[in-house]
Amino acid sequence: MNWDTVYTNASQWVKEAGERIRASFQETLTIRTKSNPNDLVTDIDQEIEQFFISKIRGQYPEHKILGEEGYGDEFEQLDGIVWMIDPIDGTMNFIHQQRNFAISIGVYENGVGQMGIIYDVVHDELYHAIRGNGAYFNDKRILPLKERNVKESIIALNATWVMENHRINHELLIPLARAARGTRSYGSAALEIVYVATGRVDAYISLRLSPWDFAAGAILVEELGGVITNLRGERLDYLSKDSFFAARPGLHQEILTDYLKNGKW
């Protein structure tokens, strides 16, 4: 597989999709809920996923597709080449803010990430990597990540997980939030993972993500020397939802050992 050609096609499709999304800002959205009242989907999410599927099927009919909105294929294992697509990661931000959302596409071959693209549509910022060739912000190469300790770090962490909630004991992550230099939450997993890759934040923790949320970002972070696991320190499952933890080298082990080891994640 010529990954440079795949990247050229994918990046062109992403830019076209971005134009469609920006054009929708003047339209009245059709908004529906999925698993709960705050799990939103719009007609634009669905339209953009179908746009990508049409392009991929036309150019690469033998490839498989895993898409958030369910228009792709059914999977039992990640054999062959699989595109993992989130047409709008951060739909709530898209609806309420018209910013802080992204298109995310990761392409995997037999379970190994080969190409990742994350496109911040509003700011026209393209983050991309082909395995073994470094990672880029537009045309500028992103520098490898350096080690940093917790006290010097900004952790991307949703406030939900340090307040009383039904999923975990909220007191487990309070010591980490207290020890860090600061915490942030942006409402888009793809962007928060990209911010780890670019050093804008030093780690990102989430209790529940789907493969299309992290497929592209994981490729970028690992290409730059960062570490990606679930909160138990295990390799991610790219076929099911799981907890998610991305961090700079060194920092990942410190957080895992000193702050996450006692949690039932």
C-alpha atoms as one frame of an Amber mdcrd trajectory, in Angstrom:
protein
   0.000   0.000   0.000   1.337   3.416  -0.989   0.536   5.411   2.158   1.596
   8.705   0.604  -1.156   8.276  -1.986  -3.675   7.293   0.696  -2.700  10.377
   2.673  -3.051  12.658  -0.381  -6.546  11.370  -1.039  -7.627  11.418   2.603
  -6.354  14.920   3.266  -8.169  16.219   0.183 -11.412  14.557   1.335 -10.976
  16.005   4.825 -10.576  19.522   3.452 -13.673  19.066   1.257 -15.620  17.810
   4.270 -14.426  20.810   6.273 -15.821  23.155   3.635 -19.179  21.377   3.854
 -19.211  21.701   7.639 -18.316  25.401   7.588 -21.067  26.006   5.039 -23.556
  24.362   7.411 -23.032  27.064  10.051 -25.719  29.135   8.352 -28.196  26.241
   8.193 -30.732  24.965  10.706 -29.413  21.680  12.049 -31.493  18.586  12.603
 -30.395  17.408  16.055 -31.165  14.033  17.625 -30.017  12.213  20.752 -28.356
   8.795  20.837 -27.519   6.972  24.086 -28.578   9.830  26.403 -29.900  13.420
  26.191 -26.349  14.810  25.992 -25.144  12.336  23.345 -26.042  14.353  20.283
 -25.918  13.722  16.545 -26.815  16.057  13.694 -27.698  15.548  10.062 -24.254
  17.033   9.268 -22.454  14.276  11.263 -24.321  11.683   9.226 -23.851  13.471
   5.909 -20.088  13.835   6.428 -19.631  10.183   7.386 -21.537   9.121   4.273
 -19.362  11.483   2.206 -16.191   9.767   3.454 -17.639   6.307   2.939 -18.553
   7.159  -0.655 -15.026   8.419  -1.348 -13.315   5.425   0.306 -15.567   2.850
  -1.353 -14.953   4.475  -4.718 -11.156   4.591  -4.377 -10.460   1.574  -2.148
 -13.365  -0.901  -2.426 -11.403  -3.618  -0.614 -10.912  -1.471   2.521 -13.230
  -1.655   5.527 -14.760   1.253   7.439 -15.599   1.746  11.122 -17.624   4.943
  11.509 -19.203   6.557  14.547 -22.608   6.988  12.939 -22.829   3.324  11.958
 -22.736   3.534   8.151 -19.613   1.413   7.822 -18.945  -2.312   8.248 -19.443
  -4.833  11.055 -16.240  -6.056  12.735 -15.037  -9.038  14.726 -11.322  -8.450
  14.114  -9.103  -5.808  12.548  -7.727  -7.725   9.591  -6.878  -5.915   6.372
  -7.054  -2.152   6.042  -9.632  -0.386   8.212 -10.571   3.298   8.192 -11.812
   4.571  11.584 -13.837   7.738  11.095 -15.349  10.309  13.411 -16.980  12.851
  11.073 -17.426  15.461  13.828 -15.670  14.733  17.109 -17.139  17.170  19.616
 -20.687  17.372  18.281 -21.937  19.261  21.341 -19.291  21.938  20.727 -20.232
  21.995  17.034 -23.863  22.655  17.954 -23.332  25.123  20.802 -20.070  26.880
  19.876 -19.306  26.248  16.198 -15.721  25.598  17.285 -13.668  23.115  19.346
 -14.533  20.102  17.186 -12.598  18.110  14.590 -12.724  15.507  11.849 -10.724
  12.431  12.859  -9.556   9.638  10.543  -7.201   6.812  11.467  -6.223   4.092
   8.984  -5.049   0.755  10.357  -3.541  -2.300   8.669  -4.015  -5.583  10.542
  -4.520  -3.628  13.760  -1.454  -1.383  13.362  -1.954   2.352  12.899  -0.507
   3.527   9.585  -1.959   7.009   9.054  -3.760   9.538  11.216  -5.418  12.830
  10.270  -7.177  15.242  12.610  -8.596  18.422  11.129  -9.615  21.389  13.274
 -12.212  22.651  10.827 -12.780  26.163  12.181  -9.094  27.040  12.499  -8.076
  25.199   9.287  -5.429  23.264  11.232  -4.436  19.856   9.863  -2.554  17.439
  12.117  -1.268  14.345  10.343   1.173  11.462  10.497   2.214   8.453   8.435
   3.785   5.726  10.550   7.567   6.092  10.695   7.635   9.504   8.991   7.008
  11.870  11.900   3.939  13.976  12.657   3.010  17.379  11.246   0.908  20.427
  12.049  -0.053  21.698   8.578   3.350  21.626   6.851   5.448  22.045  10.000
   7.039  19.007  11.609   6.051  18.500  15.249   9.005  17.982  17.594   9.251
  14.742  19.608   7.770  14.871  23.110  10.094  15.344  26.069   9.638  14.027
  29.585   7.883  16.125  32.240   6.717  15.439  35.784   3.197  15.825  37.188
   3.903  19.045  39.066   4.933  20.754  35.818   2.077  19.317  33.762  -1.322
  20.376  32.483  -3.723  17.439  32.447  -6.730  17.339  30.117  -9.480  15.892
  32.301 -13.244  16.348  32.277 -14.607  17.771  35.540 -17.184  14.958  35.570
 -14.537  12.526  36.808 -13.616  14.573  39.900 -17.250  15.111  40.891 -19.576
  12.469  42.288 -20.707  10.273  39.369 -22.118   6.831  38.640 -19.052   5.402
  36.862 -16.105   5.713  39.251 -15.232   6.853  42.749 -14.630  10.539  42.026
 -12.034  10.786  44.792  -9.586   8.613  42.811  -8.543  11.391  40.416  -8.653
  14.321  42.831  -5.027  13.812  44.002  -3.839  13.970  40.362  -5.853  17.125
  39.661  -4.480  18.672  42.835  -0.847  17.721  42.107  -0.812  18.904  38.485
   0.045  22.456  37.491  -3.437  22.747  35.968  -6.319  20.904  34.312  -8.230
  21.625  31.105 -11.254  20.221  29.279 -12.064  20.979  25.627 -14.932  18.592
  24.856 -13.325  16.883  21.857 -11.218  13.767  22.414  -9.519  14.115  19.025
  -8.371  17.663  19.796  -7.323  16.820  23.351  -5.175  13.945  22.066  -3.681
  16.254  19.425  -2.891  18.754  22.174  -0.859  16.015  23.887   0.962  15.406
  20.593   1.781  19.104  20.201   2.656  19.659  23.879  -0.242  22.048  24.528
  -1.274  19.686  27.312   0.899  16.979  28.816  -1.616  14.184  29.374  -5.236
  13.356  28.564  -7.464  11.024  30.559 -10.937   9.804  29.677 -13.026   7.080
  31.275 -14.843   5.992  28.131 -13.890   6.450  24.485 -14.704   4.569  21.299
 -12.064   3.547  18.720 -13.026   6.326  16.279 -12.412   8.868  19.068  -8.755
   7.930  19.510  -7.715   6.016  16.362  -6.075   8.978  14.592  -4.727  10.729
  17.683  -3.041   7.595  18.992  -0.963   7.381  15.806   0.224  10.985  16.186
   1.104  10.683  19.878   3.010   7.430  19.442   4.848   8.798  16.401   6.188
  11.553  18.686   7.301   9.232  21.484   4.229   9.572  23.688   2.519   6.656
  25.364  -1.067   5.467  24.777  -2.855   2.890  26.985  -6.069   2.472  28.913
  -6.125   3.498  32.582  -4.933   0.032  33.596  -1.793   0.491  31.514  -2.955
  -2.049  28.935  -2.953  -1.860  25.148  -6.117  -0.307  23.791  -8.882  -2.415
  22.295  -9.640  -0.924  18.875 -12.952  -2.764  18.579 -14.717  -1.637  21.761
 -15.089   1.247  24.179 -12.407   1.574  26.840 -10.781   4.037  29.189  -8.042
   6.115  27.572  -4.753   7.595  28.763  -2.251   9.497  26.605   0.806  11.254
  28.007   4.366  12.335  27.459   7.035   9.675  28.044   7.964   9.427  31.709
   4.857  11.295  32.769   2.698   8.370  31.651   4.510   5.976  33.976   4.482
   8.458  36.880   0.724   8.999  36.651   0.060   5.289  36.147   2.178   4.282
  39.147   1.424   7.090  41.593  -2.189   8.011  40.793  -4.001   5.341  38.785
  -2.809   2.000  40.209  -5.544   1.717  42.848  -8.457   2.518  40.544 -10.903
  -0.057  39.195 -11.015   1.326  35.670
